[in-house]
Amino acid sequence: MTDRGRVLIVDDDEELRDTLREYFEISGFAVYSVGDGEGMRKVIAQSPVDIVLMDVNLPGEDGFELTRELRSSRNIGIVMLTGAGQTVDRIIGLEVGADDYVVKPFDPREVLARVKSVLRRIQGQPVETRAPTEFKPEVVRMGSCTLDLAAHTLYDDTGAQVPLTAMEFDMLKAFAANPDRVLNRASLLELAHRHDADVFDRSIDLRIARVRRKIETNSKSPQVLKTVRGVGYMFVSNKRSPS
């Protein structure tokens, strides 16, 4: 049974690759495993892949370089495998476009839970039921782009798809559900991070910066996702003129 998804493991630790491969295959996934960037490219070129488990410390090109490469050209889930206590690795991983991260040493059950969570988001699960009074459109205009909530997709003015990580989508969806309302970091962590993890306020700022570069005409002078100093951020909808 391999209908749960296709996972590519990129890690130079052969024993760890074998452990994860066996665990994911038992759990119903199709699994590919390689030890470096060259191997990753060969698999990606020949086989459809839904999600990549990317080690940070790889021989030659590191996991950050490979994540940036994947994110620039493909709509694919990426979970970084980082060292214990390396907070900077987690920050950089989010900056270059990773959807999530797992800290080594880890329990394979945790990795599986993270993978399932990312896959649910990138494969377009139904939007959660909300109270009738809440804002719940299917398509939301956000600056120079349009967010399709049902398809989990962001489009630019030409209709081309804009690469979007699962975490970035969750962030935009949270703002779309709360137009013209200030959301503080605690609220955004709750709304845009769906599982227990070692999350930190800085991750919110990183995601804000990334999505601004995608939806704002000028990300250095944001008019769509505005900063409310000392409080948080606000999505200025087209029903309200930016001030």
N, C-alpha and C positions, 0 to 999 in steps of 0.2 A: 504494500500500500504506500503510494507516494503522492497523494493528492493534497497534502498540506502545504506544499511549497517546495521551492528549489533553493538550497542553501549552499553558498560557496565559502569555505573556510580558508583564509589566507594567514598562515602562521608558519614560522620556520621551525617550531617545536613539533617534531613528528609524533611524539607520544601524545601530546595534547590534541593534535589534529585527529589522531586515531580515536581517542576517547570521545571527542565531540562528534566525529563522524558516526561512530557506532550508536551513540545516544540518540542522535537526530534520526538516523535510519530506523531505529526501533520505534521512534515516535511518529513515523510515517512520512518523513521528508526524503526527497531526493537530495543527495549530498555530493558535492565536489570538494576536494581539498588540495591545496597547493602551498608551496613554501615561499613564494616570492611574487613580485609584480609581473614578471614575464609569464609565469604560470597562470596568474589571474587573467591576463589579457587573452591567453589562448582559450581558456574556458569561456570567458565572456563572448569571444568571437564565434564560438562553435555551439554554445548551449544557452538557452534562456535561464536566467537567474533572477530570483525574486529578492534575495537578501544576501549581503556579504558580512561575514564575521571577520573584521580586519584587525590584525595585530598592529600595534603602534611600532614596535621595534623589529623591523625586517631588514635583511641584508640588502644592500644597495639602496633602492628607493624605500623610504619609510612609509608607514601606514597613512600619514597625513598627506603626502604627495599623491598616493594612490587614491585616497578618498576624494581629494580635490579633483583628480582626473575623472573619476566615476561620476561625481556630482555634476560636473560641467557638461556631460553628454548623455546621461542616462537617468531615468526615473526608477531608482532602485533603492531598497532599504539598506542601511549601513549601520552596523553596531560595532563600535571600537572595543578592542580588548586592551586595557591599560594596566600599568603596574600599580601595585598597592601604594597609596599615599601620593601618587603623581597627579595632584589636582591640575597642574598646568597642562598635562596631557589631555585631560577631560575638557578643559577650556578650549584648547586648540582644536581638538576633535570636533567640538560643536561649531567652532568658527569656520572650519573647512567644509562643514555640511553633514557630519554624522547625525543619525537619528537618535542614537542612544549609546551608552557605553556600559561595559561590565569590568569590574576591577579583579585582577588576578591576585591570589588564587581564587577560583570561583567554584560553585557547585553547578554542574551541568543543568540542573533544574532551573537555576536562576537564568542562565543563558537562554534556555528554551522559553521561559516566561517572557523575557525581553523580546525575543524574536517574534513570538506570537503577537505581542502587543504592537510591535512595529508593523507586522503584516496586516493586522486588522485595520490599522490606520491607512496604509498605502493602498490597500485593496478596496477601499471605499465602503466601509460598513455604514449602515444607516445612521443618520444623525440622531442623537438621543432625544427622547420625548421631552418637551419643555412645556411649561405652563402656557395656556392660551394667550396670556397677556404679553409673553415675551416675543421678541423680534426673531422670526424664523423663516427667512426667505430661502429659496433654493440657490439663487444667484445674487451676489453682492458686489456692487461696484466699489473698488478700493483704489483710489487714485488713478494711475494709468493702467490698472489691471482689473480683471473681473474674476472673482472667486466663485467657483462652482462647488457648492457644499456637497451635493449628491455624488459628484464625480471625484471629489477630493483633488481638484485641479485648479491651477491659476493660469489665466490667459492674459496675454498682453493685448494692446490695441489692434494688432494685426490678426489676432485669433491664434497666434502661436502659443504653445504651452510653455510656461515658465517653470524651470526646475524648482521643486519645492520638497523639502524634507517633511517627514511625518510630524516632527515637532513644530516646524514652521507652520504647517497646516493647522495644527491644534491651536497655535497662537492666533492665527488669523480668524479661525472659527470662533474663538473666545471673544475677540473684538467684534466680529459680525453679530454675535448674539447680544452684545451690549453697546450699541452705537451711542456716541455722544455721552458716554459715561466713563468717569475716571476709574481705572482698575489699578490697584496697587500691586506690588510684586507678590505678596502673599496670595492675593486672589488669582493672579495669573499662574502661579505655581500650581494652585489647586485646579484651575480650569484647563490648563494646557499641559499637564504632566500627569499621566493616568496611572502610574504605579509607584509603589514605594521605592525610593532610590535616594542616593546621597546627592540630592539636588542642592543648588545654591543660588542666591539672588543674582549673581553675576551671569548665570545661564540665561536668565530672562533678558538682560541687557544685550547679550550677544545675539539672541534670536531677534530682538527688536531691530538691532542694527542690520542684520541680514535681510529681513523682510522689507525694511525701508529702502534698501538698495534695489529691491525688485518692484516696489509699487509707487515709490515717490518720484516725482519729476526731478527733484533735487534732494537727495537723501541728507545733505548737510543742512538743509532748511526744511524739515519735514512739515507738511501741511495735512497729512492724512493720519499718521500715527504721531500725535503730538505729545511732548513731554510736559507734564504738569509738575513743576519743580516741588520736591519735598513730598509728593503724593504718589505719582505713578505715571500711567500713560492713558491716552484717550484716542479712540478711533473717531475721527470727524467724518460723519457720513455725508452723503450728497444732499441730505435734507437740511444740513446746517452749513452755513458759510464759514470757512476757516477764518480765524481772527488772529 
